[in-house]
Amino acid sequence: MYVLEGEATLVTDAGETVLKPGMAAGFPAGRADGHHLINRGDRPVLYLEVGTRAGHEEAHYSDIDLKARKVGSRFVFTHRNGDPYP
């Protein structure tokens, strides 16, 4: 993700980092690191996010014990241990 306008707080398993215009963050495939953005400012945040649409994708949301994997053209959501996610 690349921040174009505003300030966004990036929350990862390692903690929080404020991203300002011109700053970027990336997450290598295959490394489980739950992350999301929070806008704590008084202005909208505009950012660019780039990803693949590979035939097989898997995402880990470690902060909420969620795993998403692509099966065909849809995603299946489970807990890390494979139990269905409500």
C-alpha angles and dihedrals in degrees: 000000000000121000115226102170137009128008126286128188110227112209117199136160086271095055138262132327127180111229116205130187110300094026123114139190130196136188121208118230115258096026113112107223117145109219140167141161128246124193105214093163132092095245132067117263120228116196139161119231122189127188142150129259093213121173089249119037131167128184129190122207099188095175091065100027094247130143123187122193130178116242112181106315097336139064125245116208123210141154115261090264091056099256113139115269112230 
